[in-house]
């Protein structure tokens, strides 16, 4: 079952259970897909990229809304729903191994080579948390 089919099924279930937050979030995810391809014929890898971008915007909105707990609570529910459709994030140790391998593969020596390392990391594994990978690469590379 593709991600788009899962979204459609989730929308039907949310309508039946009258879960308004879930319904609105799933509709937003579907609209993100349809904005790129009106036939919703995107491969799952492209859909995941769209969802990661949307997840990032939700997390940023949550950080900016700290003074309004009711909005933060709703955004956290939306974030949980979006994360259901994304692959599970790697642990810190797994990410560290990928970063070390990327540094070795790219031949990076200093922090100036960070861009090259990040590019190699994303080629190796696109489920890596970019921020965590950048922090780990910065620690492992010399000044």
CNS distance restraints for C-alpha pairs under 8 A (distance, minus, plus):
assign (resid   1 and name CA) (resid   5 and name CA) 6.16 0.50 0.50
assign (resid   1 and name CA) (resid   6 and name CA) 6.74 0.50 0.50
assign (resid   2 and name CA) (resid   6 and name CA) 6.35 0.50 0.50
assign (resid   2 and name CA) (resid  44 and name CA) 6.65 0.50 0.50
assign (resid   3 and name CA) (resid   7 and name CA) 6.15 0.50 0.50
assign (resid   3 and name CA) (resid  44 and name CA) 6.17 0.50 0.50
assign (resid   3 and name CA) (resid  47 and name CA) 7.41 0.50 0.50
assign (resid   3 and name CA) (resid  85 and name CA) 7.05 0.50 0.50
assign (resid   4 and name CA) (resid   8 and name CA) 6.29 0.50 0.50
assign (resid   4 and name CA) (resid  30 and name CA) 7.39 0.50 0.50
assign (resid   4 and name CA) (resid  40 and name CA) 7.19 0.50 0.50
assign (resid   5 and name CA) (resid   9 and name CA) 6.15 0.50 0.50
assign (resid   6 and name CA) (resid  10 and name CA) 5.98 0.50 0.50
assign (resid   7 and name CA) (resid  11 and name CA) 6.16 0.50 0.50
assign (resid   7 and name CA) (resid  26 and name CA) 6.23 0.50 0.50
assign (resid   7 and name CA) (resid  29 and name CA) 7.72 0.50 0.50
assign (resid   7 and name CA) (resid  30 and name CA) 6.87 0.50 0.50
assign (resid   8 and name CA) (resid  12 and name CA) 6.45 0.50 0.50
assign (resid   8 and name CA) (resid  30 and name CA) 7.93 0.50 0.50
assign (resid   9 and name CA) (resid  13 and name CA) 6.33 0.50 0.50
assign (resid  10 and name CA) (resid  14 and name CA) 6.02 0.50 0.50
assign (resid  10 and name CA) (resid  23 and name CA) 7.85 0.50 0.50
assign (resid  10 and name CA) (resid  26 and name CA) 7.09 0.50 0.50
assign (resid  11 and name CA) (resid  15 and name CA) 6.19 0.50 0.50
assign (resid  11 and name CA) (resid  22 and name CA) 7.89 0.50 0.50
assign (resid  11 and name CA) (resid  23 and name CA) 5.68 0.50 0.50
assign (resid  11 and name CA) (resid  26 and name CA) 6.12 0.50 0.50
assign (resid  11 and name CA) (resid  27 and name CA) 7.03 0.50 0.50
assign (resid  12 and name CA) (resid  16 and name CA) 6.33 0.50 0.50
assign (resid  13 and name CA) (resid  17 and name CA) 6.13 0.50 0.50
assign (resid  14 and name CA) (resid  18 and name CA) 5.65 0.50 0.50
assign (resid  14 and name CA) (resid  19 and name CA) 5.15 0.50 0.50
assign (resid  14 and name CA) (resid  20 and name CA) 7.15 0.50 0.50
assign (resid  14 and name CA) (resid  22 and name CA) 6.22 0.50 0.50
assign (resid  14 and name CA) (resid  23 and name CA) 5.22 0.50 0.50
assign (resid  15 and name CA) (resid  19 and name CA) 6.70 0.50 0.50
assign (resid  15 and name CA) (resid  20 and name CA) 7.76 0.50 0.50
assign (resid  15 and name CA) (resid  23 and name CA) 6.62 0.50 0.50
assign (resid  18 and name CA) (resid  23 and name CA) 7.92 0.50 0.50
assign (resid  19 and name CA) (resid  23 and name CA) 6.08 0.50 0.50
assign (resid  20 and name CA) (resid  24 and name CA) 6.03 0.50 0.50
assign (resid  21 and name CA) (resid  25 and name CA) 6.11 0.50 0.50
assign (resid  21 and name CA) (resid  74 and name CA) 7.70 0.50 0.50
assign (resid  21 and name CA) (resid  77 and name CA) 7.66 0.50 0.50
assign (resid  21 and name CA) (resid  78 and name CA) 7.14 0.50 0.50
assign (resid  22 and name CA) (resid  26 and name CA) 6.05 0.50 0.50
assign (resid  22 and name CA) (resid  78 and name CA) 7.14 0.50 0.50
assign (resid  22 and name CA) (resid  81 and name CA) 6.89 0.50 0.50
assign (resid  23 and name CA) (resid  27 and name CA) 6.08 0.50 0.50
assign (resid  24 and name CA) (resid  28 and name CA) 6.15 0.50 0.50
assign (resid  25 and name CA) (resid  29 and name CA) 6.29 0.50 0.50
assign (resid  25 and name CA) (resid  78 and name CA) 6.10 0.50 0.50
assign (resid  25 and name CA) (resid  81 and name CA) 7.28 0.50 0.50
assign (resid  25 and name CA) (resid  82 and name CA) 7.63 0.50 0.50
assign (resid  26 and name CA) (resid  30 and name CA) 6.17 0.50 0.50
assign (resid  26 and name CA) (resid  81 and name CA) 7.93 0.50 0.50
assign (resid  26 and name CA) (resid  82 and name CA) 8.00 0.50 0.50
assign (resid  27 and name CA) (resid  31 and name CA) 6.09 0.50 0.50
assign (resid  28 and name CA) (resid  32 and name CA) 6.24 0.50 0.50
assign (resid  29 and name CA) (resid  33 and name CA) 6.53 0.50 0.50
assign (resid  29 and name CA) (resid  51 and name CA) 7.04 0.50 0.50
assign (resid  29 and name CA) (resid  82 and name CA) 7.94 0.50 0.50
assign (resid  30 and name CA) (resid  34 and name CA) 6.20 0.50 0.50
assign (resid  31 and name CA) (resid  35 and name CA) 5.93 0.50 0.50
assign (resid  32 and name CA) (resid  36 and name CA) 6.79 0.50 0.50
assign (resid  32 and name CA) (resid  50 and name CA) 6.96 0.50 0.50
assign (resid  33 and name CA) (resid  37 and name CA) 6.23 0.50 0.50
assign (resid  33 and name CA) (resid  38 and name CA) 7.75 0.50 0.50
assign (resid  33 and name CA) (resid  40 and name CA) 6.12 0.50 0.50
assign (resid  33 and name CA) (resid  42 and name CA) 7.57 0.50 0.50
assign (resid  33 and name CA) (resid  47 and name CA) 6.68 0.50 0.50
assign (resid  33 and name CA) (resid  50 and name CA) 7.35 0.50 0.50
assign (resid  34 and name CA) (resid  38 and name CA) 4.62 0.50 0.50
assign (resid  34 and name CA) (resid  39 and name CA) 6.83 0.50 0.50
assign (resid  34 and name CA) (resid  40 and name CA) 5.55 0.50 0.50
assign (resid  37 and name CA) (resid  41 and name CA) 6.59 0.50 0.50
assign (resid  37 and name CA) (resid  42 and name CA) 6.76 0.50 0.50
assign (resid  42 and name CA) (resid  46 and name CA) 6.23 0.50 0.50
assign (resid  42 and name CA) (resid  47 and name CA) 6.50 0.50 0.50
assign (resid  43 and name CA) (resid  47 and name CA) 6.50 0.50 0.50
assign (resid  44 and name CA) (resid  48 and name CA) 6.08 0.50 0.50
assign (resid  45 and name CA) (resid  49 and name CA) 6.46 0.50 0.50
assign (resid  46 and name CA) (resid  50 and name CA) 6.43 0.50 0.50
assign (resid  47 and name CA) (resid  51 and name CA) 6.21 0.50 0.50
assign (resid  48 and name CA) (resid  52 and name CA) 6.06 0.50 0.50
assign (resid  48 and name CA) (resid  85 and name CA) 7.80 0.50 0.50
assign (resid  48 and name CA) (resid  86 and name CA) 6.27 0.50 0.50
assign (resid  49 and name CA) (resid  53 and name CA) 6.31 0.50 0.50
assign (resid  50 and name CA) (resid  54 and name CA) 6.29 0.50 0.50
assign (resid  51 and name CA) (resid  55 and name CA) 5.96 0.50 0.50
assign (resid  51 and name CA) (resid  82 and name CA) 6.93 0.50 0.50
assign (resid  51 and name CA) (resid  85 and name CA) 7.96 0.50 0.50
assign (resid  51 and name CA) (resid  86 and name CA) 7.34 0.50 0.50
assign (resid  52 and name CA) (resid  56 and name CA) 6.15 0.50 0.50
assign (resid  52 and name CA) (resid  86 and name CA) 7.60 0.50 0.50
assign (resid  53 and name CA) (resid  57 and name CA) 6.46 0.50 0.50
assign (resid  54 and name CA) (resid  58 and name CA) 6.29 0.50 0.50
assign (resid  55 and name CA) (resid  59 and name CA) 6.19 0.50 0.50
assign (resid  55 and name CA) (resid  79 and name CA) 6.34 0.50 0.50
assign (resid  55 and name CA) (resid  82 and name CA) 6.64 0.50 0.50
assign (resid  55 and name CA) (resid  83 and name CA) 7.72 0.50 0.50
assign (resid  56 and name CA) (resid  60 and name CA) 6.14 0.50 0.50
assign (resid  57 and name CA) (resid  61 and name CA) 6.13 0.50 0.50
assign (resid  58 and name CA) (resid  62 and name CA) 6.17 0.50 0.50
assign (resid  58 and name CA) (resid  75 and name CA) 6.50 0.50 0.50
assign (resid  58 and name CA) (resid  78 and name CA) 7.74 0.50 0.50
assign (resid  58 and name CA) (resid  79 and name CA) 6.60 0.50 0.50
assign (resid  59 and name CA) (resid  63 and name CA) 6.32 0.50 0.50
assign (resid  59 and name CA) (resid  75 and name CA) 7.73 0.50 0.50
assign (resid  59 and name CA) (resid  79 and name CA) 7.32 0.50 0.50
assign (resid  60 and name CA) (resid  64 and name CA) 6.34 0.50 0.50
assign (resid  61 and name CA) (resid  65 and name CA) 6.16 0.50 0.50
assign (resid  61 and name CA) (resid  75 and name CA) 7.72 0.50 0.50
assign (resid  62 and name CA) (resid  66 and name CA) 6.56 0.50 0.50
assign (resid  62 and name CA) (resid  71 and name CA) 7.63 0.50 0.50
assign (resid  62 and name CA) (resid  72 and name CA) 5.40 0.50 0.50
assign (resid  62 and name CA) (resid  75 and name CA) 6.09 0.50 0.50
assign (resid  62 and name CA) (resid  76 and name CA) 7.43 0.50 0.50
assign (resid  65 and name CA) (resid  69 and name CA) 7.53 0.50 0.50
assign (resid  65 and name CA) (resid  71 and name CA) 6.70 0.50 0.50
assign (resid  65 and name CA) (resid  72 and name CA) 6.15 0.50 0.50
assign (resid  66 and name CA) (resid  72 and name CA) 6.52 0.50 0.50
assign (resid  68 and name CA) (resid  72 and name CA) 6.42 0.50 0.50
assign (resid  69 and name CA) (resid  73 and name CA) 6.07 0.50 0.50
assign (resid  70 and name CA) (resid  74 and name CA) 6.44 0.50 0.50
assign (resid  71 and name CA) (resid  75 and name CA) 6.12 0.50 0.50
assign (resid  72 and name CA) (resid  76 and name CA) 6.09 0.50 0.50
assign (resid  73 and name CA) (resid  77 and name CA) 6.45 0.50 0.50
assign (resid  74 and name CA) (resid  78 and name CA) 6.36 0.50 0.50
assign (resid  75 and name CA) (resid  79 and name CA) 6.08 0.50 0.50
assign (resid  76 and name CA) (resid  80 and name CA) 6.23 0.50 0.50
assign (resid  77 and name CA) (resid  81 and name CA) 6.37 0.50 0.50
assign (resid  78 and name CA) (resid  82 and name CA) 6.26 0.50 0.50
assign (resid  79 and name CA) (resid  83 and name CA) 6.12 0.50 0.50
assign (resid  80 and name CA) (resid  84 and name CA) 6.49 0.50 0.50
assign (resid  81 and name CA) (resid  85 and name CA) 7.40 0.50 0.50
assign (resid  82 and name CA) (resid  86 and name CA) 6.94 0.50 0.50
assign (resid  83 and name CA) (resid  87 and name CA) 7.73 0.50 0.50
assign (resid  87 and name CA) (resid 127 and name CA) 6.76 0.50 0.50
assign (resid  88 and name CA) (resid 127 and name CA) 7.60 0.50 0.50
assign (resid  89 and name CA) (resid 127 and name CA) 6.25 0.50 0.50
assign (resid  89 and name CA) (resid 128 and name CA) 6.56 0.50 0.50
assign (resid  89 and name CA) (resid 129 and name CA) 6.86 0.50 0.50
assign (resid  90 and name CA) (resid  94 and name CA) 5.97 0.50 0.50
assign (resid  90 and name CA) (resid  95 and name CA) 6.14 0.50 0.50
assign (resid  90 and name CA) (resid 127 and name CA) 7.10 0.50 0.50
assign (resid  90 and name CA) (resid 128 and name CA) 6.22 0.50 0.50
assign (resid  90 and name CA) (resid 129 and name CA) 7.49 0.50 0.50
assign (resid  91 and name CA) (resid  95 and name CA) 6.13 0.50 0.50
assign (resid  92 and name CA) (resid  96 and name CA) 6.04 0.50 0.50
assign (resid  92 and name CA) (resid 132 and name CA) 7.81 0.50 0.50
assign (resid  93 and name CA) (resid  97 and name CA) 6.36 0.50 0.50
assign (resid  94 and name CA) (resid  98 and name CA) 6.44 0.50 0.50
assign (resid  95 and name CA) (resid  99 and name CA) 6.14 0.50 0.50
assign (resid  95 and name CA) (resid 128 and name CA) 6.53 0.50 0.50
assign (resid  95 and name CA) (resid 129 and name CA) 7.93 0.50 0.50
assign (resid  95 and name CA) (resid 132 and name CA) 7.77 0.50 0.50
assign (resid  95 and name CA) (resid 133 and name CA) 6.47 0.50 0.50
assign (resid  96 and name CA) (resid 100 and name CA) 6.12 0.50 0.50
assign (resid  96 and name CA) (resid 133 and name CA) 7.29 0.50 0.50
assign (resid  96 and name CA) (resid 136 and name CA) 6.54 0.50 0.50
assign (resid  97 and name CA) (resid 101 and name CA) 6.16 0.50 0.50
assign (resid  98 and name CA) (resid 102 and name CA) 6.06 0.50 0.50
assign (resid  98 and name CA) (resid 121 and name CA) 6.75 0.50 0.50
assign (resid  98 and name CA) (resid 124 and name CA) 7.54 0.50 0.50
assign (resid  98 and name CA) (resid 125 and name CA) 7.83 0.50 0.50
assign (resid  99 and name CA) (resid 103 and name CA) 6.17 0.50 0.50
assign (resid  99 and name CA) (resid 117 and name CA) 7.65 0.50 0.50
assign (resid  99 and name CA) (resid 121 and name CA) 6.38 0.50 0.50
assign (resid  99 and name CA) (resid 133 and name CA) 6.39 0.50 0.50
assign (resid  99 and name CA) (resid 136 and name CA) 7.05 0.50 0.50
assign (resid  99 and name CA) (resid 137 and name CA) 6.11 0.50 0.50
assign (resid 100 and name CA) (resid 104 and name CA) 6.29 0.50 0.50
assign (resid 100 and name CA) (resid 137 and name CA) 7.66 0.50 0.50
assign (resid 100 and name CA) (resid 140 and name CA) 7.74 0.50 0.50
assign (resid 101 and name CA) (resid 105 and name CA) 6.01 0.50 0.50
assign (resid 102 and name CA) (resid 106 and name CA) 5.90 0.50 0.50
assign (resid 102 and name CA) (resid 117 and name CA) 5.79 0.50 0.50
assign (resid 102 and name CA) (resid 118 and name CA) 7.82 0.50 0.50
assign (resid 102 and name CA) (resid 120 and name CA) 5.52 0.50 0.50
assign (resid 102 and name CA) (resid 121 and name CA) 5.49 0.50 0.50
assign (resid 102 and name CA) (resid 124 and name CA) 7.61 0.50 0.50
assign (resid 103 and name CA) (resid 107 and name CA) 5.91 0.50 0.50
assign (resid 103 and name CA) (resid 108 and name CA) 5.42 0.50 0.50
assign (resid 103 and name CA) (resid 109 and name CA) 7.87 0.50 0.50
assign (resid 103 and name CA) (resid 117 and name CA) 5.68 0.50 0.50
assign (resid 103 and name CA) (resid 137 and name CA) 7.76 0.50 0.50
assign (resid 104 and name CA) (resid 108 and name CA) 6.96 0.50 0.50
assign (resid 105 and name CA) (resid 120 and name CA) 7.65 0.50 0.50
assign (resid 106 and name CA) (resid 116 and name CA) 6.72 0.50 0.50
assign (resid 106 and name CA) (resid 117 and name CA) 6.19 0.50 0.50
assign (resid 106 and name CA) (resid 120 and name CA) 6.70 0.50 0.50
assign (resid 108 and name CA) (resid 113 and name CA) 5.43 0.50 0.50
assign (resid 108 and name CA) (resid 114 and name CA) 7.55 0.50 0.50
assign (resid 108 and name CA) (resid 116 and name CA) 7.38 0.50 0.50
assign (resid 108 and name CA) (resid 117 and name CA) 6.75 0.50 0.50
assign (resid 108 and name CA) (resid 141 and name CA) 7.68 0.50 0.50
assign (resid 109 and name CA) (resid 113 and name CA) 6.77 0.50 0.50
assign (resid 109 and name CA) (resid 141 and name CA) 6.22 0.50 0.50
assign (resid 109 and name CA) (resid 142 and name CA) 6.58 0.50 0.50
assign (resid 110 and name CA) (resid 114 and name CA) 7.50 0.50 0.50
assign (resid 110 and name CA) (resid 141 and name CA) 5.20 0.50 0.50
assign (resid 110 and name CA) (resid 142 and name CA) 4.83 0.50 0.50
assign (resid 110 and name CA) (resid 143 and name CA) 5.55 0.50 0.50
assign (resid 111 and name CA) (resid 138 and name CA) 6.26 0.50 0.50
assign (resid 111 and name CA) (resid 141 and name CA) 5.49 0.50 0.50
assign (resid 111 and name CA) (resid 142 and name CA) 6.16 0.50 0.50
assign (resid 111 and name CA) (resid 143 and name CA) 5.73 0.50 0.50
assign (resid 113 and name CA) (resid 117 and name CA) 6.41 0.50 0.50
assign (resid 114 and name CA) (resid 118 and name CA) 6.16 0.50 0.50
assign (resid 114 and name CA) (resid 134 and name CA) 7.71 0.50 0.50
assign (resid 114 and name CA) (resid 137 and name CA) 7.08 0.50 0.50
assign (resid 114 and name CA) (resid 138 and name CA) 7.21 0.50 0.50
assign (resid 115 and name CA) (resid 119 and name CA) 6.17 0.50 0.50
assign (resid 116 and name CA) (resid 120 and name CA) 6.27 0.50 0.50
assign (resid 117 and name CA) (resid 121 and name CA) 6.15 0.50 0.50
assign (resid 117 and name CA) (resid 137 and name CA) 7.53 0.50 0.50
assign (resid 118 and name CA) (resid 122 and name CA) 6.27 0.50 0.50
assign (resid 118 and name CA) (resid 130 and name CA) 7.95 0.50 0.50
assign (resid 118 and name CA) (resid 133 and name CA) 7.59 0.50 0.50
assign (resid 118 and name CA) (resid 134 and name CA) 6.93 0.50 0.50
assign (resid 119 and name CA) (resid 123 and name CA) 6.42 0.50 0.50
assign (resid 120 and name CA) (resid 124 and name CA) 6.23 0.50 0.50
assign (resid 121 and name CA) (resid 125 and name CA) 6.13 0.50 0.50
assign (resid 121 and name CA) (resid 126 and name CA) 7.57 0.50 0.50
assign (resid 121 and name CA) (resid 128 and name CA) 7.85 0.50 0.50
assign (resid 121 and name CA) (resid 133 and name CA) 7.97 0.50 0.50
assign (resid 122 and name CA) (resid 126 and name CA) 4.91 0.50 0.50
assign (resid 122 and name CA) (resid 128 and name CA) 7.38 0.50 0.50
assign (resid 128 and name CA) (resid 132 and name CA) 7.98 0.50 0.50
assign (resid 128 and name CA) (resid 133 and name CA) 6.95 0.50 0.50
assign (resid 129 and name CA) (resid 133 and name CA) 6.13 0.50 0.50
assign (resid 130 and name CA) (resid 134 and name CA) 6.04 0.50 0.50
assign (resid 131 and name CA) (resid 135 and name CA) 6.26 0.50 0.50
assign (resid 132 and name CA) (resid 136 and name CA) 6.18 0.50 0.50
assign (resid 133 and name CA) (resid 137 and name CA) 6.00 0.50 0.50
assign (resid 134 and name CA) (resid 138 and name CA) 6.07 0.50 0.50
assign (resid 135 and name CA) (resid 139 and name CA) 6.36 0.50 0.50
assign (resid 136 and name CA) (resid 140 and name CA) 6.23 0.50 0.50
assign (resid 137 and name CA) (resid 141 and name CA) 6.01 0.50 0.50
assign (resid 138 and name CA) (resid 142 and name CA) 7.89 0.50 0.50
